């Protein structure tokens, strides 16, 4: 290991040797409120639903700049332009 890596582990006593520095993101109430704003955004909703067009392009291009879109990704684990997965429990196999 390099000298820099040894120093960074030395200053992080909460990390065991060989453990990754990345941990699960902490989701606060503020983050959930910001994500809800993106979930209710008309432009984001249209982008998720249609997957094409101007709204899709705008959301896909600028979601890294929008705090609501960033929070949506943190809370839901997908980008704000990606479609909402179909709920399998609501479909019936007759």
C-alpha positions as CSV (number, residue, x, y, z in Angstrom):
1,X,0.0,0.0,0.0
2,X,1.1,3.5,-0.6
3,X,2.1,5.9,2.2
4,X,-1.0,8.0,1.5
5,X,-3.4,5.1,2.0
6,X,-1.7,4.2,5.3
7,X,-2.1,7.7,6.5
8,X,-5.8,7.9,5.6
9,X,-6.5,4.7,7.4
10,X,-4.6,5.9,10.4
11,X,-6.8,9.0,10.7
12,X,-10.0,6.9,10.3
13,X,-10.2,4.7,13.4
14,X,-13.8,3.7,12.5
15,X,-12.6,1.8,9.5
16,X,-11.1,-1.7,9.8
17,X,-8.1,-2.5,7.7
18,X,-9.2,-3.3,4.2
19,X,-12.7,-2.0,4.7
20,X,-14.1,0.3,2.0
21,X,-14.3,4.0,2.7
22,X,-17.7,4.2,1.1
23,X,-20.6,3.6,3.3
24,X,-24.4,3.7,2.8
25,X,-25.6,7.3,2.5
26,X,-27.4,8.8,5.5
27,X,-30.9,9.8,4.5
28,X,-32.3,12.6,6.6
29,X,-35.8,14.0,6.8
30,X,-34.5,17.0,4.8
31,X,-33.3,14.6,2.0
32,X,-36.6,12.8,2.0
33,X,-38.4,16.2,1.7
34,X,-36.2,17.2,-1.2
35,X,-36.8,13.8,-2.9
36,X,-40.5,14.2,-2.5
37,X,-40.3,17.5,-4.3
38,X,-38.7,15.7,-7.3
39,X,-41.2,12.9,-7.1
40,X,-44.0,15.6,-7.4
41,X,-42.2,17.7,-10.1
42,X,-44.2,17.7,-13.3
43,X,-41.1,17.8,-15.5
44,X,-39.5,14.8,-13.7
45,X,-42.8,12.9,-13.7
46,X,-43.1,13.3,-17.4
47,X,-39.5,12.3,-18.0
48,X,-40.1,9.1,-15.9
49,X,-43.3,8.3,-17.7
50,X,-42.4,9.1,-21.3
51,X,-38.7,8.3,-21.4
52,X,-38.3,10.6,-24.5
53,X,-38.8,14.2,-25.5
54,X,-37.8,17.6,-24.1
55,X,-38.6,16.9,-20.5
56,X,-36.6,13.7,-20.5
57,X,-33.6,15.5,-22.0
58,X,-33.8,18.4,-19.5
59,X,-34.0,16.1,-16.5
60,X,-31.3,13.8,-17.7
61,X,-29.0,16.7,-18.5
62,X,-29.5,18.8,-15.4
63,X,-30.3,16.3,-12.7
64,X,-26.8,16.5,-11.3
65,X,-27.3,20.2,-10.7
66,X,-30.8,20.0,-9.1
67,X,-30.8,19.3,-5.4
68,X,-34.2,17.7,-5.6
69,X,-33.1,15.3,-8.3
70,X,-29.9,14.4,-6.3
71,X,-32.0,13.7,-3.2
72,X,-34.4,11.6,-5.3
73,X,-31.5,9.4,-6.4
74,X,-30.1,9.1,-2.9
75,X,-33.5,8.1,-1.5
76,X,-34.8,5.9,-4.3
77,X,-31.6,4.5,-5.7
78,X,-32.3,5.5,-9.3
79,X,-31.9,8.6,-11.3
80,X,-34.8,11.0,-11.4
81,X,-35.3,10.4,-15.2
82,X,-35.4,6.6,-14.9
83,X,-38.8,4.9,-15.0
84,X,-40.4,3.8,-11.8
85,X,-40.4,-0.1,-11.7
86,X,-43.7,-1.7,-12.1
87,X,-45.2,-3.0,-8.9
88,X,-45.4,-6.8,-9.2
89,X,-47.9,-7.2,-6.5
90,X,-50.6,-5.2,-8.3
91,X,-50.5,-7.4,-11.4
92,X,-52.6,-10.5,-11.3
93,X,-51.8,-13.8,-13.0
94,X,-55.2,-15.1,-14.0
